[in-house]
């Protein structure tokens, strides 16, 4: 498959453990999007990989990685340990900031399902160092206590048939203090499996990141 050739498999070494990742850096990348997947998913998520491909076509670098090691993933509770997942995302963000290929690029987060909670909490931790956040079918309500600290422009995308998650996102939307938008995709379920719906999610997400992650925001070495 052509998309596989765009990726480079990477080992992200963090304090005694190794996380597997797929890194793609287009030529003259305009920004970097780090993915935080939902519970039970991984860097191989077909939905997130599709979104990543669309982002790459927009000139955005992408990193999909496993937030947990294989052994950690065997413990079911770890998949919902937002504290642990947030720390992993924070540490991986530091790793990205130090890599030659990605150093200096403006960074955004794409969080899916429960991964949106860790993305928003990590964005709250980093403040202005995170330039944009997108949540797909996310659970931002699991990060309510930190939402007021999120500076990054935040896009919440929810399927129109996902009634419970719509209400949770509306509650989170009220807590966000910075620039924010709630986008409800008509006739779409939680996973956006209906024809054309995931494409719509990817297009809206790519436009959001392209708007806020651009060359003018690339940090120069001092």
Secondary structure, 3 states (H helix, E strand, C coil): CHHHHHCEEEEEEECCEEEEEEEECCCCCCEEEEEECCCCCCCCCHHHHHHHHHHHHCCEEEEEECCCCHHHHCCHHHHHCHHHHHHHHHHHHHHHHHCCCCCCCCEEEEEECCHHHHHHHHHHHHHHHEEEEEEECCCHHHHHHHHHHCCCEEEEEEECCCHHHHHHHHHHHHHCCCCEEEEEECCCCCCCCCCCHHHHHHHHHHHHHHHHCCHHHCCCCC
